[in-house]
Amino acid sequence: MIDSKICFVAKSPSYHLGDIRLLKLTSYQQLEHLYDVIVFPTKGQRPHPNEITGSDLDGDKYLICWDYDLIPKQTNKPMNYNSTSKVKESEFITRKEMISYFANAQKTNQSGIIDNYFNYWANLLGVNSTQCRRLAELFSKAVDAPKTGRKISNSSSIETTKKRRRTTTTDK
């Protein structure tokens, strides 16, 4: 029985230390027919899925672990993942609008670049470094860009990270 055990819940990709949440497992007889799922509470200051990489429960897969040896001894405050704006939705979407939307999303997607820089800095300075925290925020914005309409281009934050990377690698 896993009732009242502490577990950690995470999802991938995850770039912020606060994305790993410690939660208490509770079993409910009414839900015992469900398996391979997690049912999050609906009460509280902030939904747990939002605390975990800003999830909006659109098919996300979570890692749930209650092995005591793997549970972190401390947690970090979750990042604020609240989007500031949403894309204006129209009732009817034409085929041309759909093609344009997806082509533009692919052209402006910066997630891969941000991921590469995050991994570089995480290996060099650790995931709690200023560079990684800044890139975690950028990654969250990049993932939400198609939903919010905000574009994440080769912004000054990514450019600054590149310059610091070049300086750091040439100094060795």
Beta strands, then each sheet from edge to edge (+ up, - down):
strand 1: 6-11
strand 2: 21-24
strand 3: 62-65
sheet 1: 2+ 1- 3+
end
